[in-house]
Amino acid sequence: MDDCGAPVPLRDASTVLLLRDGRAGLEVFLQRRVAGMAFAGGMTVFPGGGVDPADGELAIGWSGPDVGWWAEQFGVTASRAQALVCAAVRETFEECGVLLAGPTADLVVADTGDYQQARRRLERRELSLAEFLVQHDLVLRADLLRPWANWITPVGEQRRYDTRFFVAGVPPGQHADGLTTEAADVGWRRPADALADWSAGVSILLPPTWSQLRLLAGYPDLATVLAAEPAIEPVEPELDVDGDVVTVYFDGQDEYYAAGVHPWTTR
C-alpha cells in the first residue's frame, strides 16, 4: 500500500532463468543481490528487472516468434510483449554479460568482450537496447527465449511487479559473470542444490524463485526445459501481516514454510 492506503501500482518486469548443462545435470545462474537494495536486497534471485519505456522501441532487428505470439503467451498487448522480451534480453546482458543477439537471424554473438562499454552504458540508462542493437548491427534473438511463468507481487508490498519469467540457455562461447552493481555474489547451481542451500540457511529465496527452482529440479537437461510448453497462468500471492509476522499465501506455501529462511526484508 502507498501512504494513502491504495495498492501500489504494478510495474512490468522480466526475469530470465539462465540455464546450462553441467557435469551433474541442469544448472541455473543465480545472483545474491546487494543487501541494501530497495527490492529483494540480500535475496538470491534470477537475473532480471523492471521494463524501461525504451524497451518498447520498434526499430530493431528481430529473429524468432513475432510479438503477436509473445503477446498471446503472456496475455498482454503486442507493445507490452515486445517490451517484456526486450527487457529480458537487456537485463540478461546488463547483469550477466550474456547477449541474446547476433549479426544475423541465425547467428548469435560468440564473444561479448567487444560490447562491455555499451553494457555499462545500458546499465546506467545512457543507452537503450534498440540503440545498442542498431549501432552494432545486431539482431535480437527472441527464438533463444521461451515463456515460462508469471508472478505478481502481492498487494501490501511497497514495490509491486507483474513479472514474466523466461528460460534461455547460455549461447556457445559466452560466459555469465557477476560484473553488475546489483549482485554481491553469483554462481551456477543445480536447482536441487540451490534449494538445499536455502533449507540450510545459506541463502534466502522469495516464493517465486523457490517455486521456479522446484520446477527446474524436475528437468534433466536444458533441451527438456526448452521443449516444455508450460501454461502461463498469473500467480498473485496474498500477503497477511499480523504484527511482526508476515505470511505469504500461495500454492506450495506449506512446503515453503516447512524448511527455509523467510525474512521479509522487501517491505
Buried (B, 14 or more C-beta within 10 A) or exposed (E): EEEEEEEBEBBBBBBBBBBBBBEEBBBBBBBBBBEEBEBBBBBBBBBBBBBBEBBBBEEBBBBBBEBEBBBBBBEBEBEBBBBBBBBBBBBBBBBBBBBBBBEEEEBBBEEBEEBEEBBBBBBEEEBBBBBBBBEBEBBBBBBBBBBBBBBBBBBBBEBBBBBBBBBBBBBEEBEBBBBBEBBBEBBBBBBBBBBBBBBEEEBBBBBBBBBBBBBBBEBEBBEEBBEEEBEBEEBBBEBEEEEEEBBBEBEEBEEBEEEBEBEBEBE
